[in-house]
Amino acid sequence: MIFNITFGYMDLQARFLQYIQENDLCNPQRDRVLLGVSGGRDSMLMAHLFVQAGIEVGIAHCNFALRGADSDADEVLVRTYAETLDIPFFSKRFETQKYATEHGISIQMAARDLRYAWFESVRHQAGFDCIAVAHHASDNVETLLINLLRGTGFRGLRGMEPKYNRLIRPLLFLEYEELNAAVKMFGVQYRDDASNFSTDYIRNKLRLEVIPRLHEINARLESTFADNMERIRDAVLFVDQEIAAKRSALIRPLDQHLKVSVNASGERWPVGGRFVVDLSALKKVEPLKFVLYELLRQFSFTPAVCQDLADAVCQDPPVSGRQFHSATHVLMTDRNVGMIRPVDRMDPVAEPVEMSLERPAAVWMGQRLEISIDNASVSKSRTVPDQADTVLFDADRIVFPLQVRAWRNGDVFRPAGMKGKTKKLSDFFVSAKIPIWEKAQIPVVTDAEGVILWVAPLRKAADFNVSSQTQNILTISYFCSDGS
């Protein structure tokens, strides 16, 4: 391996500050940085570099209570270091094994979850600007190899980034052998975790057995991997920009006034409501499975589900009525469109409401309907044809009160213009190209005997039409929203 073990203090300090500046990790003159310090050689060296740079810091130490007296000794070392230099010190003891068992995860994952959640809590409460952890270049190689072995999308090939939100990694420029040489040269005190030398863990097996063999093939392994990961990060940035453009073109919010969040790519996007997907346009996109997954991953759809959806989208004719599930959302297809909704939000179905002369207006699903009855001999309505939002009936042939409700399976009516023929309401919705998820929100107006008078505002029934014998005219008016 090629590395520089002849650097002096000023060389390493200059590289440290240069890396911070080049990656915009923090402002050394202004920011307060919370250091995550375990007591190991890497985090103790990081603390040493921050202190010598004159950056205002605090130290946070997690005692995971996994190694008995050794865990407590780690805490004593870090606490003593902080108190000697008059650095604000924060520590917390965790029931890591209990947390892992309760959540069904590994000890390593449990420690990670607990550590970062607590670091952020301390940062926020104590007024620090960012959190620094001591991952180095060799850690990044291990992370990339682990991702490859476990299976990863292309984002997993980026490795650990120097900065992610409030978390910074100011030692990613430093290789493991350089780190060891620096610790020895500067006399940094540290404690080794014996578990780091056990090959029971995949990361240790890679560090102790696999990576030394890779160094035999490429002595500049860390540098090569760092260059590759930087190129992959650039590629991910480009893909994210293209996906954002396609998302705006292919997916639109179905609900208004949705909360807006910023996703991992920095894109502002509404969340929490329903969305319509243009499947007819989507099926023309290549490569479909990849783009589909990138579009839908914010809704937690897995690659396997996206493959099934891609197969359904490409069928001719398009598949309707299929449902595709993620842990948080459901996507339902209806011909050339799809609707995404959260799993905890079923399409609402309102209770029926009544209209009568005593109660001539009703609000149902945010839509307002009103009725009025006029004497045909004095009303001008007889000569006014039905309109999209106003329909007329022979009032004396209708049994009151009227009811406004959602459609039901088995509903049949006689649509105007069909020469008295009946039609299932479900078939009418299909012919009118009403998406499945909108059917429950269309008002169906019936009389007291259940005869459908109007599927508002789509089609009036042929029953009870106004004629020359009509004495009283019932007018029903539709407003798209209450009060409009």
C-alpha positions as CSV (number, residue, x, y, z in Angstrom):
1,M,0.0,0.0,0.0
2,I,1.2,3.5,-0.8
3,F,0.6,6.1,1.9
4,N,2.4,8.9,3.6
5,I,3.7,8.1,7.1
6,T,6.3,10.9,7.1
7,F,3.8,13.7,7.4
8,G,4.2,16.1,10.3
9,Y,1.5,17.8,12.4
10,M,1.2,20.7,10.0
11,D,0.8,18.5,7.0
12,L,-2.1,16.5,8.5
13,Q,-3.8,19.6,10.0
14,A,-3.6,21.4,6.7
15,R,-5.1,18.4,4.9
16,F,-7.9,18.2,7.6
17,L,-8.9,21.8,7.2
18,Q,-8.6,21.7,3.4
19,Y,-11.0,18.7,3.3
20,I,-13.4,20.5,5.5
21,Q,-13.3,23.6,3.2
22,E,-13.5,21.7,-0.1
23,N,-16.5,19.7,1.0
24,D,-18.2,22.6,2.9
25,L,-18.5,20.5,6.0
26,C,-18.6,23.4,8.5
27,N,-17.3,26.9,9.1
28,P,-14.3,26.6,11.4
29,Q,-14.6,30.2,12.6
30,R,-18.2,30.1,13.4
31,D,-19.8,26.7,13.8
32,R,-20.1,24.6,16.9
33,V,-19.5,20.9,16.1
34,L,-20.7,18.0,18.2
35,L,-18.1,15.2,18.0
36,G,-19.2,11.6,18.3
37,V,-16.3,10.0,20.2
38,S,-16.3,6.3,21.1
39,G,-12.8,6.2,22.6
40,G,-11.3,4.3,19.6
41,R,-8.3,5.6,17.7
42,D,-10.2,7.1,14.8
43,S,-12.6,9.2,16.9
44,M,-9.9,10.2,19.4
45,L,-7.7,11.4,16.5
46,M,-10.7,13.3,15.1
47,A,-11.2,15.1,18.4
48,H,-7.5,15.9,18.6
49,L,-7.6,17.5,15.1
50,F,-10.7,19.6,15.9
51,V,-9.3,20.8,19.1
52,Q,-5.9,21.7,17.6
53,A,-7.7,23.6,14.8
54,G,-9.4,25.8,17.4
55,I,-12.9,24.8,16.3
56,E,-15.5,25.0,19.1
57,V,-16.7,21.5,19.9
58,G,-18.6,19.3,22.3
59,I,-18.1,15.6,22.8
60,A,-20.9,13.0,22.8
61,H,-20.2,9.4,24.0
62,C,-22.5,6.4,23.7
63,N,-22.1,3.6,26.2
64,F,-23.9,0.7,24.6
65,A,-23.3,-1.6,27.7
66,L,-22.2,-4.5,25.5
67,R,-18.7,-5.1,26.9
68,G,-19.2,-4.8,30.6
69,A,-16.3,-3.0,32.3
70,D,-14.6,-2.3,29.0
71,S,-17.6,-0.2,27.9
72,D,-17.4,1.8,31.1
73,A,-13.6,2.2,30.7
74,D,-14.2,3.7,27.2
75,E,-16.5,6.2,28.8
76,V,-14.0,7.1,31.5
77,L,-11.3,7.8,28.9
78,V,-13.5,10.1,26.8
79,R,-15.0,11.9,29.8
80,T,-11.4,12.5,31.2
81,Y,-10.2,13.8,27.8
82,A,-13.2,16.2,27.6
83,E,-12.9,17.4,31.2
84,T,-9.1,18.0,30.9
85,L,-9.6,20.3,28.0
86,D,-12.8,21.9,29.4
87,I,-14.9,20.6,26.5
88,P,-18.7,20.1,27.0
89,F,-19.3,16.4,27.5
90,F,-22.5,14.4,26.9
91,S,-22.9,10.7,27.6
92,K,-25.8,8.2,27.6
93,R,-26.0,4.5,28.5
94,F,-28.2,2.4,26.2
95,E,-30.0,-0.9,26.6
96,T,-28.8,-1.9,23.2
97,Q,-29.5,-5.6,23.4
98,K,-33.1,-5.0,24.6
99,Y,-33.6,-2.5,21.8
100,A,-32.3,-4.9,19.2
101,T,-34.5,-7.7,20.4
102,E,-37.6,-5.5,20.6
103,H,-37.1,-4.2,17.0
104,G,-35.9,-7.5,15.5
105,I,-32.6,-6.1,14.3
106,S,-28.9,-6.8,14.7
107,I,-26.9,-5.4,17.6
108,Q,-24.9,-3.3,15.0
109,M,-28.0,-1.8,13.5
110,A,-29.5,-1.1,17.0
111,A,-26.4,0.7,18.0
112,R,-26.4,2.8,14.9
113,D,-30.1,3.8,15.3
114,L,-29.6,4.7,18.9
115,R,-26.4,6.6,18.3
116,Y,-27.6,8.8,15.5
117,A,-31.0,9.6,17.1
118,W,-29.3,10.6,20.4
119,F,-26.6,12.6,18.6
120,E,-29.3,14.6,16.8
121,S,-31.2,15.2,20.1
122,V,-28.1,16.5,21.8
123,R,-27.2,18.7,18.8
124,H,-30.6,20.3,18.7
125,Q,-30.9,20.8,22.5
126,A,-27.4,22.1,23.0
127,G,-27.3,24.3,20.0
128,F,-24.6,22.6,17.9
129,D,-24.5,23.3,14.1
130,C,-23.5,19.8,13.0
131,I,-22.4,16.3,14.1
132,A,-19.0,14.9,13.2
133,V,-18.2,11.2,13.1
134,A,-14.9,9.6,12.4
135,H,-15.4,7.4,9.4
136,H,-12.3,7.2,7.3
137,A,-11.4,6.2,3.7
138,S,-10.9,2.5,4.6
139,D,-14.3,2.5,6.3
140,N,-15.8,3.7,3.0
141,V,-14.2,0.8,1.1
142,E,-15.7,-1.6,3.6
143,T,-19.2,0.0,3.3
144,L,-19.2,-0.2,-0.5
145,L,-18.2,-3.9,-0.4
146,I,-20.9,-4.6,2.2
147,N,-23.5,-2.9,0.0
148,L,-22.4,-5.0,-3.0
149,L,-22.5,-8.2,-1.1
150,R,-25.9,-7.6,0.3
151,G,-27.3,-6.3,-2.9
152,T,-27.8,-2.6,-3.6
153,G,-29.2,-0.2,-6.1
154,F,-26.7,2.2,-7.8
155,R,-27.1,4.7,-4.9
156,G,-25.5,2.1,-2.6
157,L,-22.3,2.5,-4.7
158,R,-21.8,6.1,-3.6
159,G,-20.4,4.9,-0.2
160,M,-20.5,7.3,2.7
161,E,-20.7,11.0,1.7
162,P,-18.6,13.7,3.4
163,K,-21.8,15.5,4.4
164,Y,-25.4,14.4,4.7
165,N,-27.7,17.0,6.2
166,R,-26.2,17.9,9.6
167,L,-23.9,14.9,9.7
168,I,-20.2,15.4,8.6
169,R,-17.4,12.9,8.1
170,P,-14.2,15.0,8.1
171,L,-11.7,12.0,8.1
172,L,-12.9,10.4,4.8
173,F,-9.6,11.7,3.2
174,L,-7.5,9.6,5.6
175,E,-6.6,6.0,5.0
176,Y,-6.4,3.5,7.9
177,E,-2.6,3.1,7.8
178,E,-2.2,6.9,7.8
179,L,-4.6,7.2,10.7
180,N,-2.6,4.6,12.7
181,A,0.7,6.5,12.0
182,A,-0.9,9.8,13.0
183,V,-2.2,8.4,16.3
184,K,1.3,7.0,17.1
185,M,3.1,10.2,16.1
186,F,0.8,12.6,18.1
187,G,0.5,10.3,21.1
188,V,-3.3,10.2,21.0
189,Q,-4.7,8.0,23.8
190,Y,-7.3,5.5,22.8
191,R,-8.9,2.2,23.7
192,D,-9.3,-0.7,21.3
193,D,-12.6,-2.6,21.1
194,A,-11.7,-6.3,21.1
195,S,-14.8,-7.0,18.9
196,N,-13.0,-5.1,16.1
197,F,-10.6,-8.0,15.8
198,S,-13.3,-10.7,15.6
199,T,-14.2,-12.1,12.1
200,D,-17.7,-12.9,13.4
201,Y,-18.9,-9.6,11.8
202,I,-18.9,-9.1,8.1
203,R,-17.2,-5.7,8.3
204,N,-14.3,-7.1,10.3
205,K,-14.0,-10.1,8.0
206,L,-13.6,-7.7,5.1
207,R,-11.2,-5.5,7.0
208,L,-9.0,-8.3,8.3
209,E,-9.1,-10.8,5.5
210,V,-10.5,-9.5,2.2
211,I,-9.2,-5.9,1.9
212,P,-5.5,-6.9,2.5
213,R,-5.8,-9.3,-0.5
214,L,-7.3,-6.5,-2.6
215,H,-4.4,-4.3,-1.7
216,E,-2.1,-6.9,-3.2
217,I,-3.9,-6.2,-6.5
218,N,-4.2,-2.5,-6.1
219,A,-1.9,-0.7,-3.7
220,R,-4.0,2.5,-4.1
221,L,-7.3,0.8,-3.3
222,E,-8.8,3.6,-1.1
223,S,-7.9,6.2,-3.6
224,T,-9.3,4.2,-6.5
225,F,-12.5,3.6,-4.7
226,A,-12.8,7.2,-3.6
227,D,-12.5,8.3,-7.3
228,N,-15.1,5.7,-8.3
229,M,-17.5,6.8,-5.6
230,E,-17.2,10.4,-6.6
231,R,-18.1,9.6,-10.2
232,I,-21.1,7.5,-9.0
233,R,-22.3,10.4,-6.8
234,D,-22.2,12.7,-9.9
235,A,-24.1,10.1,-11.9
236,V,-26.7,9.8,-9.1
237,L,-27.1,13.6,-9.1
238,F,-27.7,13.6,-12.8
239,V,-30.2,10.7,-12.6
240,D,-32.1,12.5,-9.8
241,Q,-32.5,15.6,-11.9
242,E,-33.9,13.6,-14.8
243,I,-36.2,11.6,-12.5
244,A,-37.5,14.9,-11.0
245,A,-38.4,16.1,-14.4
246,K,-40.2,12.9,-15.3
247,R,-42.0,12.8,-11.9
248,S,-43.4,16.3,-12.6
249,A,-44.6,15.2,-16.1
250,L,-46.0,11.8,-15.1
251,I,-47.3,12.1,-11.5
252,R,-49.6,14.8,-10.2
253,P,-51.3,15.3,-6.8
254,L,-55.0,14.4,-6.8
255,D,-55.6,16.3,-3.6
256,Q,-55.1,20.0,-3.0
257,H,-53.1,21.7,-0.3
258,L,-50.8,18.8,0.5
259,K,-47.9,19.2,2.9
260,V,-44.7,19.7,1.0
261,S,-41.5,17.9,2.1
262,V,-37.9,17.7,0.7
263,N,-36.8,14.2,-0.3
264,A,-33.3,12.8,-0.1
265,S,-32.5,14.4,-3.4
266,G,-33.4,17.8,-2.2
267,E,-36.6,17.9,-4.4
268,R,-39.7,19.5,-2.9
269,W,-42.6,17.2,-3.3
270,P,-46.1,17.0,-1.8
271,V,-46.7,14.1,0.6
272,G,-49.5,12.5,2.5
273,G,-52.2,12.6,-0.1
274,R,-53.3,10.8,-3.3
275,F,-51.5,11.0,-6.7
276,V,-52.4,10.1,-10.3
277,V,-49.9,8.4,-12.5
278,D,-50.0,8.7,-16.3
279,L,-49.5,5.0,-17.2
280,S,-49.9,5.5,-21.0
281,A,-47.0,7.9,-21.1
282,L,-45.0,5.9,-18.6
283,K,-45.1,2.8,-20.7
284,K,-43.1,4.6,-23.4
285,V,-40.2,5.3,-21.0
286,E,-37.0,3.2,-21.2
287,P,-35.7,1.5,-19.2
288,L,-39.2,1.2,-17.7
289,K,-38.4,-0.9,-14.6
290,F,-35.6,1.4,-13.5
291,V,-37.5,4.6,-14.1
292,L,-40.6,3.2,-12.5
293,Y,-38.7,2.3,-9.3
294,E,-37.0,5.7,-9.2
295,L,-40.4,7.4,-9.5
296,L,-42.1,5.3,-6.9
297,R,-39.3,4.6,-4.3
298,Q,-40.4,7.6,-2.3
299,F,-43.7,5.7,-1.8
300,S,-41.7,2.6,-0.6
301,F,-42.4,0.4,-3.6
302,T,-39.8,-2.4,-3.9
303,P,-38.0,-3.4,-7.1
304,A,-40.1,-6.6,-7.3
305,V,-43.4,-4.8,-7.1
306,C,-42.2,-2.3,-9.7
307,Q,-41.4,-5.2,-12.0
308,D,-44.9,-6.6,-11.6
309,L,-46.3,-3.1,-12.3
310,A,-44.1,-2.7,-15.3
311,D,-45.5,-6.0,-16.7
312,A,-49.1,-4.8,-16.1
313,V,-48.4,-1.4,-17.7
314,C,-47.1,-3.0,-20.9
315,Q,-50.1,-5.2,-21.4
316,D,-52.4,-4.4,-24.3
317,P,-55.2,-3.6,-23.5
318,P,-54.0,-2.1,-20.2
319,V,-54.9,-4.0,-17.0
320,S,-57.6,-2.3,-14.8
321,G,-58.4,-2.9,-11.2
322,R,-55.0,-4.3,-10.2
323,Q,-53.6,-3.2,-6.9
324,F,-49.9,-3.0,-6.1
325,H,-48.8,-2.6,-2.4
326,S,-45.9,-1.2,-0.6
327,A,-45.4,-0.9,3.2
328,T,-47.0,2.6,3.1
329,H,-49.0,3.0,-0.1
330,V,-51.3,1.3,-2.6
331,L,-51.2,1.9,-6.4
332,M,-54.5,1.0,-8.2
333,T,-54.6,0.8,-12.0
334,D,-57.6,1.9,-14.2
335,R,-56.9,1.6,-17.9
336,N,-54.2,4.2,-18.7
337,V,-53.9,5.8,-15.3
338,G,-53.0,4.8,-11.8
339,M,-53.8,6.2,-8.4
340,I,-51.4,6.1,-5.4
341,R,-52.8,6.6,-1.9
342,P,-51.5,5.9,1.6
343,V,-52.5,2.6,3.0
344,D,-54.1,4.3,6.0
345,R,-56.3,6.5,3.8
346,M,-59.1,4.6,2.1
347,D,-61.2,6.6,-0.4
348,P,-63.9,8.2,1.7
349,V,-67.5,7.3,1.3
350,A,-69.9,9.7,2.8
351,E,-73.2,8.8,4.4
352,P,-76.4,9.6,2.4
353,V,-78.1,13.0,2.9
354,E,-81.7,14.0,2.2
355,M,-83.3,16.9,0.3
356,S,-86.9,18.1,0.6
357,L,-88.9,21.3,0.4
358,E,-88.1,21.8,4.1
359,R,-84.4,21.1,3.5
360,P,-83.8,22.2,-0.1
361,A,-80.0,22.1,0.0
362,A,-77.5,19.3,0.8
363,V,-73.7,19.1,1.0
364,W,-72.2,15.8,0.2
365,M,-68.5,15.1,-0.2
366,G,-67.9,18.8,-0.4
367,Q,-70.4,19.2,-3.3
368,R,-73.6,21.2,-3.0
369,L,-77.0,20.3,-4.5
370,E,-80.1,22.4,-4.3
371,I,-83.7,21.8,-5.3
372,S,-86.7,24.1,-6.0
373,I,-90.3,23.5,-7.2
374,D,-92.1,25.9,-9.5
375,N,-95.5,25.9,-11.0
376,A,-95.2,25.1,-14.6
377,S,-97.8,27.6,-15.8
378,V,-95.7,30.5,-14.4
379,S,-92.2,29.1,-14.6
380,K,-89.9,29.7,-17.6
381,S,-88.1,26.4,-16.8
382,R,-90.4,24.4,-19.1
383,T,-88.7,26.0,-22.1
384,V,-85.1,25.8,-20.7
385,P,-83.3,22.5,-21.7
386,D,-81.4,20.5,-19.1
387,Q,-77.9,21.7,-18.6
388,A,-74.7,20.1,-17.2
389,D,-75.3,21.5,-13.7
390,T,-79.1,21.8,-13.8
391,V,-81.7,19.2,-14.6
392,L,-85.6,19.3,-14.6
393,F,-88.2,16.7,-13.6
394,D,-92.0,16.4,-13.2
395,A,-92.2,17.1,-9.5
396,D,-95.7,15.5,-9.1
397,R,-94.4,12.1,-10.3
398,I,-91.5,11.9,-7.7
399,V,-91.7,10.6,-4.2
400,F,-89.9,12.8,-1.7
401,P,-87.6,13.2,0.1
402,L,-84.7,12.9,-2.4
403,Q,-81.5,11.3,-1.3
404,V,-77.9,12.0,-2.3
405,R,-75.5,9.1,-1.9
406,A,-72.6,7.2,-3.4
407,W,-73.1,4.5,-6.0
408,R,-73.7,0.9,-4.9
409,N,-73.0,-2.4,-6.6
410,G,-76.1,-3.4,-8.5
411,D,-77.3,0.2,-9.2
412,V,-79.2,0.4,-12.5
413,F,-80.8,3.5,-14.1
414,R,-82.2,4.6,-17.4
415,P,-79.8,7.2,-18.8
416,A,-81.3,10.0,-20.9
417,G,-80.7,9.5,-24.6
418,M,-80.8,5.7,-24.6
419,K,-84.5,5.2,-25.7
420,G,-85.6,3.9,-22.3
421,K,-82.9,1.2,-22.0
422,T,-81.4,0.5,-18.6
423,K,-77.7,0.4,-17.8
424,K,-75.7,-0.7,-14.9
425,L,-74.2,2.3,-13.1
426,S,-70.8,0.5,-13.0
427,D,-70.9,0.1,-16.8
428,F,-71.8,3.7,-17.2
429,F,-68.8,4.7,-15.2
430,V,-66.6,2.6,-17.4
431,S,-68.0,4.1,-20.6
432,A,-67.7,7.6,-19.2
433,K,-64.0,6.7,-18.3
434,I,-64.4,7.6,-14.6
435,P,-61.4,6.3,-12.7
436,I,-62.2,3.7,-10.1
437,W,-61.1,5.9,-7.2
438,E,-63.4,8.8,-8.3
439,K,-66.6,6.7,-8.5
440,A,-67.3,6.9,-4.7
441,Q,-67.2,10.7,-4.8
442,I,-69.8,11.2,-7.6
443,P,-73.3,12.2,-6.2
444,V,-76.1,9.8,-7.1
445,V,-79.5,11.5,-6.6
446,T,-82.5,9.2,-6.0
447,D,-86.1,9.6,-5.0
448,A,-87.6,8.0,-1.8
449,E,-88.2,4.7,-3.7
450,G,-84.6,4.5,-4.8
451,V,-85.1,5.4,-8.5
452,I,-82.0,7.1,-9.7
453,L,-82.7,10.6,-11.1
454,W,-79.3,12.0,-11.7
455,V,-75.7,10.9,-11.7
456,A,-74.5,14.4,-11.0
457,P,-73.4,16.2,-13.0
458,L,-72.7,13.5,-15.6
459,R,-76.0,12.1,-16.8
460,K,-79.7,12.6,-16.0
461,A,-82.1,9.7,-16.0
462,A,-84.9,9.5,-18.5
463,D,-87.5,9.0,-15.8
464,F,-90.0,11.7,-14.8
465,N,-89.2,14.1,-17.7
466,V,-91.0,17.4,-18.0
467,S,-93.9,17.2,-20.5
468,S,-96.8,19.4,-21.7
469,Q,-98.9,17.8,-18.9
470,T,-96.4,18.7,-16.1
471,Q,-98.0,20.9,-13.5
472,N,-95.0,21.5,-11.2
473,I,-91.3,21.4,-12.2
474,L,-88.5,20.1,-9.9
475,T,-85.2,21.8,-10.6
476,I,-82.0,20.2,-9.2
477,S,-78.8,22.2,-9.3
478,Y,-75.2,21.0,-8.8
479,F,-72.3,23.1,-7.5
480,C,-68.8,21.5,-7.7
481,S,-68.0,22.6,-4.1
482,D,-69.9,23.9,-1.1
483,G,-70.5,27.6,-1.5
484,S,-69.2,27.9,-5.0
